[in-house]
Amino acid sequence: VRGVAGSVEHVAAVEKCLIRKSGPNYFVEIHIEVDGKLSVFDGHEIAHQVKDALITARIGIWDVAVHVEPYPHRRRTESPLN
């Protein structure tokens, strides 16, 4: 799962990957890192590409939730907004 997601163009890193199984299907929650200077629209499009790549990989994934983080990722305590 990490390999497929990481191979999508503009994905700089896969931060977290959680997988749960229900019956024969897998449900994935994945956090990807993309260039923090990209627009929200571009980050959203990359997230959809990751979801599509995982579902079409034919590895039993039924649904994917993709969270987009800025790269390089900073911890919340390091945020300039705090």
C-alpha positions as CSV (number, residue, x, y, z in Angstrom):
1,V,0.0,0.0,0.0
2,R,2.8,2.4,0.9
3,G,4.6,1.5,-2.3
4,V,1.6,2.2,-4.5
5,A,0.8,5.5,-2.8
6,G,4.4,6.6,-2.8
7,S,4.7,5.9,-6.5
8,V,2.0,8.5,-7.4
9,E,3.6,11.7,-8.8
10,H,4.1,14.5,-6.3
11,V,3.8,12.3,-3.3
12,A,6.9,13.2,-1.3
13,A,6.3,10.7,1.5
14,V,3.8,8.4,3.2
15,E,3.5,9.5,6.8
16,K,0.9,7.0,8.2
17,C,-0.9,4.0,6.8
18,L,-3.7,2.3,8.7
19,I,-5.5,-0.7,7.2
20,R,-8.5,-2.6,8.5
21,K,-10.3,-5.6,7.1
22,S,-14.0,-6.2,6.9
23,G,-15.0,-9.5,5.3
24,P,-12.9,-9.9,2.1
25,N,-12.2,-6.2,1.7
26,Y,-9.6,-3.8,3.1
27,F,-10.2,-0.2,4.1
28,V,-7.2,2.2,4.1
29,E,-6.6,5.5,5.9
30,I,-3.4,7.0,4.6
31,H,-1.5,10.2,5.3
32,I,0.6,11.5,2.4
33,E,3.0,14.4,2.3
34,V,3.1,16.8,-0.7
35,D,4.9,20.1,-1.3
36,G,3.5,22.5,1.3
37,K,3.4,25.3,-1.3
38,L,0.9,23.5,-3.5
39,S,-2.7,24.8,-3.7
40,V,-5.5,23.1,-1.9
41,F,-6.9,22.1,-5.3
42,D,-3.6,20.5,-6.3
43,G,-3.3,18.6,-3.0
44,H,-6.9,17.4,-3.4
45,E,-6.2,16.2,-6.9
46,I,-3.1,14.2,-5.7
47,A,-5.2,12.7,-3.0
48,H,-7.7,11.4,-5.6
49,Q,-4.9,10.0,-7.6
50,V,-3.6,8.1,-4.6
51,K,-7.1,6.8,-3.9
52,D,-7.6,5.7,-7.5
53,A,-4.2,4.0,-7.6
54,L,-4.8,2.0,-4.5
55,I,-8.3,0.9,-5.5
56,T,-7.2,-0.1,-9.0
57,A,-4.1,-2.0,-7.7
58,R,-6.3,-5.1,-7.3
59,I,-5.1,-5.8,-3.8
60,G,-8.6,-6.0,-2.2
61,I,-9.0,-2.4,-1.2
62,W,-12.6,-1.3,-1.1
63,D,-12.2,2.3,0.1
64,V,-9.5,4.8,0.9
65,A,-9.4,7.9,3.0
66,V,-6.4,10.1,2.1
67,H,-5.2,12.9,4.4
68,V,-2.8,15.4,2.9
69,E,0.0,16.8,4.9
70,P,2.6,19.5,3.9
71,Y,6.1,18.3,3.2
72,P,8.3,18.5,5.1
73,H,5.9,17.7,7.8
74,R,6.1,19.6,11.1
75,R,4.6,18.5,14.3
76,R,1.7,20.6,15.6
77,T,3.9,22.0,18.4
78,E,6.1,23.4,15.7
79,S,3.3,25.2,13.8
80,P,3.7,28.9,13.3
81,L,-0.1,29.2,14.1
82,N,0.3,28.2,17.7
